[in-house]
Amino acid sequence: MDPVSIYDAKTHLSRIVARAEAGEETVITRHGRPVARVVPLPARPQVRTPGALAGRIVVADDFDGFTDADARGWYGA
C-alpha cells in the first residue's frame, strides 16, 4: 500500500485497521517522512483447554493446609 499521511490516517483509522486485520501493512508519514507502521498482529495462541494437564500433575494432599508454624513464618506471630 502507498504511504498514508498522518492526517489521512486520523481521518480513516478504521479503514487502516481493517486493512491490518486483512494482513496488510500501512506506513504512516509526517511531512513525507515515514514515522509509523500499522501491521497485523500475529495469530493468537490456541484457546486454553481446561483439564489439559489432568493426570500429569500431582497436588499434595496438604497443599492448602496452613499450620501454626506457617502463621509464625508469615506473620511473625
C-alpha positions in Angstrom: 0.0 0.0 0.0 1.1 3.6 -0.6 2.1 5.6 2.5 -0.6 7.5 4.3 -0.2 10.9 5.8 -0.9 11.3 9.5 -3.9 13.5 8.7 -5.4 10.8 6.4 -4.6 8.1 9.0 -6.6 10.0 11.6 -9.4 10.5 9.2 -9.5 6.9 8.0 -8.2 5.0 11.0 -11.0 2.4 10.9 -10.1 1.6 7.2 -6.4 1.3 8.1 -7.2 -1.1 11.0 -9.5 -3.1 8.7 -6.6 -3.5 6.2 -4.3 -4.6 9.1 -6.9 -7.2 10.0 -6.8 -8.4 6.5 -3.0 -8.8 6.7 -1.9 -5.5 5.1 0.8 -3.2 6.4 0.4 0.6 6.3 3.1 3.2 6.6 2.1 6.5 8.2 4.1 9.6 7.2 4.5 13.1 8.6 5.7 15.7 6.2 6.6 12.9 3.7 8.8 11.0 6.2 7.8 7.6 7.4 7.1 7.7 11.2 5.0 4.6 12.0 3.7 1.4 10.7 0.3 -0.3 11.3 0.9 -4.0 11.0 -1.3 -7.0 11.7 -0.8 -8.7 15.0 0.5 -12.3 15.0 -2.1 -15.0 15.3 -3.4 -15.5 18.8 -2.3 -18.7 20.6 -4.8 -21.5 20.9 -7.6 -21.2 23.4 -6.7 -22.7 26.7 -8.3 -26.1 27.3 -9.3 -26.7 30.9 -8.1 -30.0 32.2 -5.3 -30.4 29.5 -2.8 -31.4 32.2 -5.2 -33.8 34.1 -3.3 -36.9 35.2 0.1 -35.2 34.6 0.3 -33.0 37.7 0.0 -34.2 41.3 -1.1 -31.8 44.1 -0.1 -32.8 47.6 -2.9 -33.6 50.0 -1.8 -30.8 52.4 -1.3 -28.2 49.6 -3.7 -25.7 51.1 -3.1 -26.6 54.8 -2.0 -23.6 56.9 -0.3 -24.6 60.2 0.6 -22.5 63.3 4.2 -22.8 62.1 3.2 -21.2 58.8 1.4 -18.4 60.6 4.6 -17.7 62.6 6.6 -17.7 59.4 4.2 -15.4 57.6 3.2 -13.0 60.3 5.9 -13.4 62.9 3.3 -14.3 65.5 
